[in-house]
Amino acid sequence: MTHGHQWDYPSGWAPHQILAWVGLSQYGYTEEAARLAYRWLYTLLTVFVDYNGMVCEKYDVTRERAQHIVTAEYGNQGVNFSGVPREGFGWTNASFVYGLSFLSDYMQKALDVCAPYESLKYFKRRGTDGQDAQLVNKDRHSDITQQ
């Protein structure tokens, strides 16, 4: 049950994400940690790309698009708040950088092209080392990233 407070579901916050990734990893659930990290980074990246570089303090983790629109309490800092630096929020920025460490090279390349997590199953990794790896669509055999 939600109460409309900023820390309530469905608001996703960077510190909560980081705690989940670390906890899952420390207990051997590395695939789950990578999946959650990918989904969070994808959310941050798509909002950043779609809304002119916007980085905010929290995101609605139930929305597929426009995840920055949050209706809890006072809304969302970083959307229309003049006191927030253009560079975004420290913990949100840090979660992006730290989250990358939970992703494989393959997942990082998929994130580079804003591929949703669900689409990863349609791609395979081609190449024997990280430097020439490409994502290739299994159905069409077309490259979606460059070497």
VMD Tcl script that builds the backbone (N, CA, C; Angstrom):
set m [mol new atoms 441]
animate dup $m
set s [atomselect $m all]
$s set {name element resname resid chain x y z} {
  {N N MET 1 A 0.841 -1.180 0.000}
  {CA C MET 1 A 0.000 0.000 0.000}
  {C C MET 1 A 0.883 1.239 0.000}
  {N N THR 2 A 0.598 2.165 -0.881}
  {CA C THR 2 A 1.379 3.389 -0.942}
  {C C THR 2 A 0.674 4.489 -0.153}
  {N N HIS 3 A 1.461 5.384 0.378}
  {CA C HIS 3 A 0.934 6.480 1.182}
  {C C HIS 3 A 1.202 7.831 0.548}
  {N N GLY 4 A 1.864 7.847 -0.584}
  {CA C GLY 4 A 2.143 9.097 -1.258}
  {C C GLY 4 A 3.347 9.844 -0.731}
  {N N HIS 5 A 4.148 9.199 0.103}
  {CA C HIS 5 A 5.362 9.831 0.595}
  {C C HIS 5 A 6.493 9.554 -0.393}
  {N N GLN 6 A 7.465 10.435 -0.409}
  {CA C GLN 6 A 8.503 10.352 -1.423}
  {C C GLN 6 A 9.317 9.058 -1.392}
  {N N TRP 7 A 9.474 8.431 -0.227}
  {CA C TRP 7 A 10.266 7.212 -0.141}
  {C C TRP 7 A 9.434 5.963 -0.415}
  {N N ASP 8 A 8.140 6.111 -0.609}
  {CA C ASP 8 A 7.253 4.970 -0.822}
  {C C ASP 8 A 7.341 4.438 -2.246}
  {N N TYR 9 A 6.924 3.190 -2.394}
  {CA C TYR 9 A 6.730 2.597 -3.708}
  {C C TYR 9 A 5.711 3.445 -4.451}
  {N N PRO 10 A 5.902 3.754 -5.693}
  {CA C PRO 10 A 6.837 3.159 -6.655}
  {C C PRO 10 A 8.100 3.984 -6.899}
  {N N SER 11 A 8.458 4.857 -5.971}
  {CA C SER 11 A 9.658 5.674 -6.162}
  {C C SER 11 A 10.916 4.842 -5.996}
  {N N GLY 12 A 11.797 4.929 -6.973}
  {CA C GLY 12 A 13.093 4.271 -6.907}
  {C C GLY 12 A 14.158 5.304 -6.602}
  {N N TRP 13 A 14.985 5.018 -5.632}
  {CA C TRP 13 A 16.049 5.920 -5.192}
  {C C TRP 13 A 17.398 5.237 -5.374}
  {N N ALA 14 A 18.388 6.007 -5.740}
  {CA C ALA 14 A 19.731 5.471 -5.971}
  {C C ALA 14 A 20.297 4.698 -4.774}
  {N N PRO 15 A 20.209 5.225 -3.537}
  {CA C PRO 15 A 20.788 4.463 -2.423}
  {C C PRO 15 A 20.155 3.083 -2.243}
  {N N HIS 16 A 18.853 2.987 -2.473}
  {CA C HIS 16 A 18.185 1.686 -2.351}
  {C C HIS 16 A 18.674 0.718 -3.420}
  {N N GLN 17 A 18.890 1.238 -4.614}
  {CA C GLN 17 A 19.370 0.391 -5.698}
  {C C GLN 17 A 20.754 -0.160 -5.369}
  {N N ILE 18 A 21.633 0.728 -4.925}
  {CA C ILE 18 A 23.008 0.312 -4.602}
  {C C ILE 18 A 23.008 -0.742 -3.503}
  {N N LEU 19 A 22.209 -0.533 -2.464}
  {CA C LEU 19 A 22.126 -1.519 -1.376}
  {C C LEU 19 A 21.658 -2.876 -1.906}
  {N N ALA 20 A 20.688 -2.872 -2.790}
  {CA C ALA 20 A 20.189 -4.138 -3.355}
  {C C ALA 20 A 21.268 -4.836 -4.164}
  {N N TRP 21 A 21.985 -4.102 -5.025}
  {CA C TRP 21 A 23.017 -4.722 -5.861}
  {C C TRP 21 A 24.107 -5.347 -5.010}
  {N N VAL 22 A 24.574 -4.587 -4.028}
  {CA C VAL 22 A 25.664 -5.076 -3.183}
  {C C VAL 22 A 25.208 -6.289 -2.380}
  {N N GLY 23 A 24.034 -6.194 -1.783}
  {CA C GLY 23 A 23.521 -7.319 -0.990}
  {C C GLY 23 A 23.349 -8.576 -1.822}
  {N N LEU 24 A 22.737 -8.440 -2.987}
  {CA C LEU 24 A 22.556 -9.606 -3.854}
  {C C LEU 24 A 23.892 -10.197 -4.270}
  {N N SER 25 A 24.829 -9.351 -4.627}
  {CA C SER 25 A 26.152 -9.829 -5.046}
  {C C SER 25 A 26.870 -10.551 -3.926}
  {N N GLN 26 A 26.811 -9.999 -2.735}
  {CA C GLN 26 A 27.509 -10.616 -1.604}
  {C C GLN 26 A 26.924 -11.975 -1.221}
  {N N TYR 27 A 25.682 -12.207 -1.574}
  {CA C TYR 27 A 25.061 -13.498 -1.291}
  {C C TYR 27 A 25.053 -14.416 -2.510}
  {N N GLY 28 A 25.823 -14.052 -3.547}
  {CA C GLY 28 A 25.984 -14.910 -4.697}
  {C C GLY 28 A 24.936 -14.756 -5.786}
  {N N TYR 29 A 24.060 -13.791 -5.669}
  {CA C TYR 29 A 23.020 -13.568 -6.675}
  {C C TYR 29 A 23.484 -12.507 -7.683}
  {N N THR 30 A 24.586 -12.815 -8.360}
  {CA C THR 30 A 25.195 -11.825 -9.239}
  {C C THR 30 A 24.348 -11.541 -10.479}
  {N N GLU 31 A 23.670 -12.537 -11.001}
  {CA C GLU 31 A 22.826 -12.303 -12.174}
  {C C GLU 31 A 21.660 -11.383 -11.823}
  {N N GLU 32 A 21.083 -11.593 -10.664}
  {CA C GLU 32 A 19.984 -10.735 -10.223}
  {C C GLU 32 A 20.459 -9.313 -9.992}
  {N N ALA 33 A 21.643 -9.179 -9.395}
  {CA C ALA 33 A 22.208 -7.849 -9.166}
  {C C ALA 33 A 22.452 -7.147 -10.498}
  {N N ALA 34 A 22.985 -7.871 -11.471}
  {CA C ALA 34 A 23.242 -7.295 -12.796}
  {C C ALA 34 A 21.932 -6.896 -13.472}
  {N N ARG 35 A 20.911 -7.722 -13.340}
  {CA C ARG 35 A 19.615 -7.402 -13.947}
  {C C ARG 35 A 19.040 -6.131 -13.346}
  {N N LEU 36 A 19.061 -6.022 -12.020}
  {CA C LEU 36 A 18.531 -4.820 -11.372}
  {C C LEU 36 A 19.372 -3.590 -11.707}
  {N N ALA 37 A 20.683 -3.746 -11.729}
  {CA C ALA 37 A 21.558 -2.621 -12.081}
  {C C ALA 37 A 21.278 -2.175 -13.508}
  {N N TYR 38 A 21.136 -3.128 -14.427}
  {CA C TYR 38 A 20.863 -2.775 -15.819}
  {C C TYR 38 A 19.557 -1.999 -15.926}
  {N N ARG 39 A 18.524 -2.483 -15.277}
  {CA C ARG 39 A 17.213 -1.820 -15.353}
  {C C ARG 39 A 17.279 -0.396 -14.793}
  {N N TRP 40 A 17.997 -0.211 -13.699}
  {CA C TRP 40 A 18.138 1.126 -13.105}
  {C C TRP 40 A 18.916 2.046 -14.040}
  {N N LEU 41 A 20.036 1.565 -14.556}
  {CA C LEU 41 A 20.846 2.390 -15.452}
  {C C LEU 41 A 20.093 2.714 -16.729}
  {N N TYR 42 A 19.324 1.764 -17.214}
  {CA C TYR 42 A 18.503 2.008 -18.400}
  {C C TYR 42 A 17.489 3.119 -18.112}
  {N N THR 43 A 16.886 3.105 -16.947}
  {CA C THR 43 A 15.938 4.153 -16.555}
  {C C THR 43 A 16.624 5.510 -16.540}
  {N N LEU 44 A 17.773 5.600 -15.880}
  {CA C LEU 44 A 18.500 6.869 -15.822}
  {C C LEU 44 A 18.895 7.341 -17.212}
  {N N LEU 45 A 19.390 6.426 -18.019}
  {CA C LEU 45 A 19.861 6.783 -19.352}
  {C C LEU 45 A 18.723 7.241 -20.257}
  {N N THR 46 A 17.603 6.548 -20.242}
  {CA C THR 46 A 16.506 6.942 -21.132}
  {C C THR 46 A 15.905 8.279 -20.726}
  {N N VAL 47 A 15.801 8.542 -19.431}
  {CA C VAL 47 A 15.317 9.865 -19.004}
  {C C VAL 47 A 16.323 10.928 -19.417}
  {N N PHE 48 A 17.608 10.662 -19.222}
  {CA C PHE 48 A 18.657 11.612 -19.607}
  {C C PHE 48 A 18.586 11.927 -21.102}
  {N N VAL 49 A 18.456 10.893 -21.931}
  {CA C VAL 49 A 18.427 11.068 -23.384}
  {C C VAL 49 A 17.119 11.726 -23.840}
  {N N ASP 50 A 16.012 11.251 -23.328}
  {CA C ASP 50 A 14.701 11.722 -23.793}
  {C C ASP 50 A 14.315 13.102 -23.270}
  {N N TYR 51 A 14.907 13.532 -22.164}
  {CA C TYR 51 A 14.491 14.788 -21.533}
  {C C TYR 51 A 15.665 15.742 -21.314}
  {N N ASN 52 A 16.488 15.890 -22.343}
  {CA C ASN 52 A 17.531 16.921 -22.386}
  {C C ASN 52 A 18.510 16.897 -21.220}
  {N N GLY 53 A 18.986 15.736 -20.875}
  {CA C GLY 53 A 20.013 15.639 -19.853}
  {C C GLY 53 A 19.515 15.679 -18.427}
  {N N MET 54 A 18.243 15.392 -18.217}
  {CA C MET 54 A 17.661 15.446 -16.872}
  {C C MET 54 A 18.181 14.303 -16.004}
  {N N VAL 55 A 18.648 14.664 -14.821}
  {CA C VAL 55 A 19.024 13.695 -13.795}
  {C C VAL 55 A 18.300 14.134 -12.528}
  {N N CYS 56 A 17.409 13.303 -12.020}
  {CA C CYS 56 A 16.636 13.692 -10.832}
  {C C CYS 56 A 16.937 12.795 -9.652}
  {N N GLU 57 A 16.271 13.089 -8.536}
  {CA C GLU 57 A 16.590 12.365 -7.305}
  {C C GLU 57 A 15.887 11.026 -7.187}
  {N N LYS 58 A 14.734 10.867 -7.809}
  {CA C LYS 58 A 13.995 9.605 -7.717}
  {C C LYS 58 A 13.248 9.376 -9.025}
  {N N TYR 59 A 12.872 8.122 -9.239}
  {CA C TYR 59 A 12.214 7.715 -10.477}
  {C C TYR 59 A 11.062 6.775 -10.146}
  {N N ASP 60 A 10.023 6.835 -10.963}
  {CA C ASP 60 A 8.905 5.903 -10.813}
  {C C ASP 60 A 9.307 4.610 -11.520}
  {N N VAL 61 A 9.592 3.579 -10.732}
  {CA C VAL 61 A 10.122 2.337 -11.299}
  {C C VAL 61 A 9.050 1.464 -11.949}
  {N N THR 62 A 7.793 1.905 -11.919}
  {CA C THR 62 A 6.727 1.130 -12.560}
  {C C THR 62 A 6.400 1.630 -13.959}
  {N N ARG 63 A 6.907 2.777 -14.325}
  {CA C ARG 63 A 6.611 3.360 -15.642}
  {C C ARG 63 A 7.627 2.882 -16.666}
  {N N GLU 64 A 7.166 2.696 -17.893}
  {CA C GLU 64 A 8.084 2.323 -18.966}
  {C C GLU 64 A 8.718 3.538 -19.611}
  {N N ARG 65 A 8.044 4.658 -19.612}
  {CA C ARG 65 A 8.573 5.904 -20.178}
  {C C ARG 65 A 8.304 7.022 -19.183}
  {N N ALA 66 A 9.018 8.107 -19.311}
  {CA C ALA 66 A 8.852 9.298 -18.463}
  {C C ALA 66 A 8.885 8.932 -16.974}
  {N N GLN 67 A 9.875 8.134 -16.612}
  {CA C GLN 67 A 10.000 7.672 -15.234}
  {C C GLN 67 A 10.305 8.789 -14.247}
  {N N HIS 68 A 10.668 9.956 -14.738}
  {CA C HIS 68 A 10.977 11.084 -13.860}
  {C C HIS 68 A 9.713 11.742 -13.303}
  {N N ILE 69 A 8.557 11.412 -13.838}
  {CA C ILE 69 A 7.312 11.993 -13.347}
  {C C ILE 69 A 6.889 11.239 -12.094}
  {N N VAL 70 A 7.040 11.901 -10.964}
  {CA C VAL 70 A 6.743 11.314 -9.660}
  {C C VAL 70 A 5.749 12.230 -8.967}
  {N N THR 71 A 4.696 11.662 -8.420}
  {CA C THR 71 A 3.641 12.479 -7.816}
  {C C THR 71 A 3.687 12.491 -6.290}
  {N N ALA 72 A 4.617 11.825 -5.692}
  {CA C ALA 72 A 4.688 11.752 -4.228}
  {C C ALA 72 A 5.071 13.093 -3.621}
  {N N GLU 73 A 4.422 13.426 -2.525}
  {CA C GLU 73 A 4.672 14.643 -1.750}
  {C C GLU 73 A 4.948 15.855 -2.632}
  {N N TYR 74 A 6.190 16.280 -2.712}
  {CA C TYR 74 A 6.526 17.527 -3.405}
  {C C TYR 74 A 6.930 17.309 -4.858}
  {N N GLY 75 A 6.723 16.140 -5.408}
  {CA C GLY 75 A 7.117 15.882 -6.797}
  {C C GLY 75 A 8.534 15.361 -6.873}
  {N N ASN 76 A 9.284 15.852 -7.816}
  {CA C ASN 76 A 10.633 15.333 -8.037}
  {C C ASN 76 A 11.633 16.460 -8.161}
  {N N GLN 77 A 12.654 16.426 -7.338}
  {CA C GLN 77 A 13.734 17.401 -7.420}
  {C C GLN 77 A 14.579 17.091 -8.645}
  {N N GLY 78 A 14.971 18.127 -9.346}
  {CA C GLY 78 A 15.769 17.958 -10.544}
  {C C GLY 78 A 14.942 18.137 -11.801}
  {N N VAL 79 A 13.620 18.230 -11.650}
  {CA C VAL 79 A 12.754 18.429 -12.803}
  {C C VAL 79 A 12.492 19.918 -12.989}
  {N N ASN 80 A 11.940 20.570 -11.980}
  {CA C ASN 80 A 11.659 22.008 -12.051}
  {C C ASN 80 A 12.144 22.718 -10.788}
  {N N PHE 81 A 13.292 22.365 -10.309}
  {CA C PHE 81 A 13.783 22.895 -9.046}
  {C C PHE 81 A 15.062 23.668 -9.319}
  {N N SER 82 A 15.012 24.971 -9.162}
  {CA C SER 82 A 16.145 25.807 -9.553}
  {C C SER 82 A 17.370 25.624 -8.666}
  {N N GLY 83 A 17.204 25.076 -7.467}
  {CA C GLY 83 A 18.340 24.921 -6.564}
  {C C GLY 83 A 19.183 23.694 -6.816}
  {N N VAL 84 A 18.804 22.889 -7.774}
  {CA C VAL 84 A 19.531 21.652 -8.051}
  {C C VAL 84 A 20.556 21.905 -9.156}
  {N N PRO 85 A 21.781 21.470 -8.967}
  {CA C PRO 85 A 22.786 21.677 -10.008}
  {C C PRO 85 A 22.424 20.947 -11.292}
  {N N ARG 86 A 22.778 21.521 -12.411}
  {CA C ARG 86 A 22.486 20.907 -13.715}
  {C C ARG 86 A 23.103 19.533 -13.863}
  {N N GLU 87 A 24.168 19.287 -13.138}
  {CA C GLU 87 A 24.865 18.008 -13.246}
  {C C GLU 87 A 24.098 16.876 -12.588}
  {N N GLY 88 A 23.003 17.178 -11.899}
  {CA C GLY 88 A 22.201 16.123 -11.283}
  {C C GLY 88 A 22.496 15.945 -9.809}
  {N N PHE 89 A 22.033 14.849 -9.286}
  {CA C PHE 89 A 22.197 14.516 -7.873}
  {C C PHE 89 A 23.386 13.596 -7.696}
  {N N GLY 90 A 24.162 13.861 -6.674}
  {CA C GLY 90 A 25.368 13.074 -6.430}
  {C C GLY 90 A 25.106 11.587 -6.335}
  {N N TRP 91 A 24.096 11.180 -5.563}
  {CA C TRP 91 A 23.881 9.742 -5.398}
  {C C TRP 91 A 23.302 9.108 -6.657}
  {N N THR 92 A 22.553 9.880 -7.438}
  {CA C THR 92 A 22.047 9.342 -8.707}
  {C C THR 92 A 23.202 9.175 -9.686}
  {N N ASN 93 A 24.050 10.192 -9.782}
  {CA C ASN 93 A 25.223 10.103 -10.659}
  {C C ASN 93 A 26.134 8.957 -10.227}
  {N N ALA 94 A 26.363 8.849 -8.926}
  {CA C ALA 94 A 27.231 7.786 -8.410}
  {C C ALA 94 A 26.642 6.409 -8.686}
  {N N SER 95 A 25.323 6.289 -8.598}
  {CA C SER 95 A 24.699 4.991 -8.852}
  {C C SER 95 A 24.912 4.561 -10.302}
  {N N PHE 96 A 24.949 5.515 -11.210}
  {CA C PHE 96 A 25.189 5.162 -12.613}
  {C C PHE 96 A 26.610 4.620 -12.778}
  {N N VAL 97 A 27.568 5.347 -12.258}
  {CA C VAL 97 A 28.968 4.929 -12.394}
  {C C VAL 97 A 29.205 3.592 -11.685}
  {N N TYR 98 A 28.700 3.469 -10.464}
  {CA C TYR 98 A 28.893 2.236 -9.693}
  {C C TYR 98 A 28.120 1.079 -10.316}
  {N N GLY 99 A 26.930 1.347 -10.812}
  {CA C GLY 99 A 26.117 0.303 -11.423}
  {C C GLY 99 A 26.784 -0.354 -12.614}
  {N N LEU 100 A 27.573 0.403 -13.351}
  {CA C LEU 100 A 28.292 -0.170 -14.495}
  {C C LEU 100 A 29.203 -1.321 -14.081}
  {N N SER 101 A 29.721 -1.281 -12.860}
  {CA C SER 101 A 30.630 -2.338 -12.402}
  {C C SER 101 A 29.912 -3.677 -12.204}
  {N N PHE 102 A 28.593 -3.673 -12.154}
  {CA C PHE 102 A 27.828 -4.906 -12.007}
  {C C PHE 102 A 27.467 -5.528 -13.357}
  {N N LEU 103 A 27.736 -4.798 -14.449}
  {CA C LEU 103 A 27.350 -5.254 -15.784}
  {C C LEU 103 A 28.525 -5.884 -16.519}
  {N N SER 104 A 28.227 -6.883 -17.308}
  {CA C SER 104 A 29.235 -7.475 -18.180}
  {C C SER 104 A 29.513 -6.502 -19.323}
  {N N ASP 105 A 30.589 -6.763 -20.066}
  {CA C ASP 105 A 30.899 -5.945 -21.244}
  {C C ASP 105 A 29.717 -5.957 -22.215}
  {N N TYR 106 A 29.135 -7.120 -22.376}
  {CA C TYR 106 A 27.989 -7.297 -23.265}
  {C C TYR 106 A 26.828 -6.401 -22.823}
  {N N MET 107 A 26.525 -6.392 -21.541}
  {CA C MET 107 A 25.423 -5.572 -21.037}
  {C C MET 107 A 25.741 -4.085 -21.173}
  {N N GLN 108 A 26.994 -3.712 -20.972}
  {CA C GLN 108 A 27.375 -2.307 -21.138}
  {C C GLN 108 A 27.199 -1.866 -22.583}
  {N N LYS 109 A 27.550 -2.732 -23.532}
  {CA C LYS 109 A 27.363 -2.390 -24.945}
  {C C LYS 109 A 25.876 -2.266 -25.273}
  {N N ALA 110 A 25.054 -3.110 -24.700}
  {CA C ALA 110 A 23.606 -3.023 -24.919}
  {C C ALA 110 A 23.067 -1.718 -24.339}
  {N N LEU 111 A 23.577 -1.334 -23.198}
  {CA C LEU 111 A 23.160 -0.078 -22.582}
  {C C LEU 111 A 23.591 1.108 -23.442}
  {N N ASP 112 A 24.749 1.000 -24.086}
  {CA C ASP 112 A 25.233 2.058 -24.981}
  {C C ASP 112 A 24.231 2.408 -26.073}
  {N N VAL 113 A 23.462 1.438 -26.511}
  {CA C VAL 113 A 22.474 1.681 -27.572}
  {C C VAL 113 A 21.054 1.748 -27.010}
  {N N CYS 114 A 20.952 1.932 -25.694}
  {CA C CYS 114 A 19.646 2.053 -25.010}
  {C C CYS 114 A 18.732 0.866 -25.275}
  {N N ALA 115 A 19.293 -0.323 -25.276}
  {CA C ALA 115 A 18.481 -1.522 -25.460}
  {C C ALA 115 A 17.798 -1.875 -24.143}
  {N N PRO 116 A 16.475 -2.025 -24.136}
  {CA C PRO 116 A 15.795 -2.422 -22.900}
  {C C PRO 116 A 16.256 -3.809 -22.453}
  {N N TYR 117 A 16.195 -4.070 -21.168}
  {CA C TYR 117 A 16.662 -5.343 -20.628}
  {C C TYR 117 A 15.991 -6.528 -21.320}
  {N N GLU 118 A 14.708 -6.417 -21.571}
  {CA C GLU 118 A 13.961 -7.518 -22.180}
  {C C GLU 118 A 14.489 -7.878 -23.570}
  {N N SER 119 A 15.133 -6.941 -24.250}
  {CA C SER 119 A 15.643 -7.211 -25.596}
  {C C SER 119 A 16.981 -7.947 -25.586}
  {N N LEU 120 A 17.632 -8.060 -24.445}
  {CA C LEU 120 A 18.950 -8.711 -24.409}
  {C C LEU 120 A 18.888 -10.164 -24.853}
  {N N LYS 121 A 17.762 -10.813 -24.650}
  {CA C LYS 121 A 17.656 -12.225 -25.044}
  {C C LYS 121 A 17.693 -12.404 -26.558}
  {N N TYR 122 A 17.460 -11.339 -27.320}
  {CA C TYR 122 A 17.467 -11.428 -28.773}
  {C C TYR 122 A 18.839 -11.171 -29.369}
  {N N PHE 123 A 19.800 -10.914 -28.521}
  {CA C PHE 123 A 21.141 -10.607 -28.999}
  {C C PHE 123 A 22.144 -11.594 -28.421}
  {N N LYS 124 A 23.198 -11.815 -29.140}
  {CA C LYS 124 A 24.286 -12.645 -28.634}
  {C C LYS 124 A 25.572 -11.863 -28.760}
  {N N ARG 125 A 26.544 -12.262 -28.033}
  {CA C ARG 125 A 27.837 -11.585 -28.088}
  {C C ARG 125 A 28.684 -12.242 -29.155}
  {N N ARG 126 A 29.264 -11.427 -30.028}
  {CA C ARG 126 A 30.160 -11.918 -31.065}
  {C C ARG 126 A 31.535 -11.318 -30.831}
  {N N GLY 127 A 32.553 -12.110 -30.984}
  {CA C GLY 127 A 33.913 -11.631 -30.776}
  {C C GLY 127 A 34.550 -12.407 -29.636}
  {N N THR 128 A 35.852 -12.491 -29.669}
  {CA C THR 128 A 36.548 -13.289 -28.669}
  {C C THR 128 A 37.108 -12.461 -27.535}
  {N N ASP 129 A 37.188 -11.156 -27.720}
  {CA C ASP 129 A 37.647 -10.317 -26.624}
  {C C ASP 129 A 36.772 -9.075 -26.553}
  {N N GLY 130 A 36.855 -8.374 -25.469}
  {CA C GLY 130 A 36.012 -7.214 -25.250}
  {C C GLY 130 A 36.214 -6.101 -26.254}
  {N N GLN 131 A 37.375 -6.066 -26.908}
  {CA C GLN 131 A 37.648 -4.959 -27.814}
  {C C GLN 131 A 36.943 -5.088 -29.149}
  {N N ASP 132 A 36.668 -6.319 -29.609}
  {CA C ASP 132 A 35.975 -6.437 -30.891}
  {C C ASP 132 A 34.571 -7.005 -30.734}
  {N N ALA 133 A 34.079 -7.035 -29.517}
  {CA C ALA 133 A 32.746 -7.586 -29.280}
  {C C ALA 133 A 31.682 -6.674 -29.872}
  {N N GLN 134 A 30.673 -7.296 -30.424}
  {CA C GLN 134 A 29.539 -6.572 -30.971}
  {C C GLN 134 A 28.273 -7.259 -30.504}
  {N N LEU 135 A 27.190 -6.525 -30.489}
  {CA C LEU 135 A 25.898 -7.133 -30.255}
  {C C LEU 135 A 25.296 -7.426 -31.616}
  {N N VAL 136 A 24.876 -8.643 -31.817}
  {CA C VAL 136 A 24.333 -9.049 -33.095}
  {C C VAL 136 A 22.927 -9.574 -32.868}
  {N N ASN 137 A 21.989 -9.075 -33.643}
  {CA C ASN 137 A 20.617 -9.545 -33.556}
  {C C ASN 137 A 20.592 -10.967 -34.095}
  {N N LYS 138 A 20.149 -11.942 -33.277}
  {CA C LYS 138 A 20.136 -13.338 -33.693}
  {C C LYS 138 A 19.191 -13.570 -34.867}
  {N N ASP 139 A 18.100 -12.824 -34.917}
  {CA C ASP 139 A 17.114 -13.029 -35.971}
  {C C ASP 139 A 17.558 -12.417 -37.285}
  {N N ARG 140 A 18.169 -11.258 -37.249}
  {CA C ARG 140 A 18.524 -10.538 -38.476}
  {C C ARG 140 A 20.014 -10.582 -38.780}
  {N N HIS 141 A 20.830 -10.984 -37.815}
  {CA C HIS 141 A 22.287 -11.013 -37.961}
  {C C HIS 141 A 22.849 -9.667 -38.367}
  {N N SER 142 A 22.288 -8.608 -37.803}
  {CA C SER 142 A 22.778 -7.272 -38.121}
  {C C SER 142 A 23.445 -6.673 -36.888}
  {N N ASP 143 A 24.528 -5.987 -37.112}
  {CA C ASP 143 A 25.243 -5.343 -36.011}
  {C C ASP 143 A 24.460 -4.135 -35.531}
  {N N ILE 144 A 24.387 -3.967 -34.210}
  {CA C ILE 144 A 23.760 -2.759 -33.686}
  {C C ILE 144 A 24.771 -1.868 -33.000}
  {N N THR 145 A 25.993 -2.322 -32.892}
  {CA C THR 145 A 27.060 -1.456 -32.383}
  {C C THR 145 A 28.242 -1.569 -33.325}
  {N N GLN 146 A 29.111 -0.601 -33.263}
  {CA C GLN 146 A 30.298 -0.631 -34.107}
  {C C GLN 146 A 31.473 -1.190 -33.337}
  {N N GLN 147 A 32.450 -1.696 -34.080}
  {CA C GLN 147 A 33.660 -2.214 -33.437}
  {C C GLN 147 A 34.460 -1.083 -32.866}
}
mol reanalyze $m
mol bondsrecalc $m
mol representation Tube
mol addrep $m
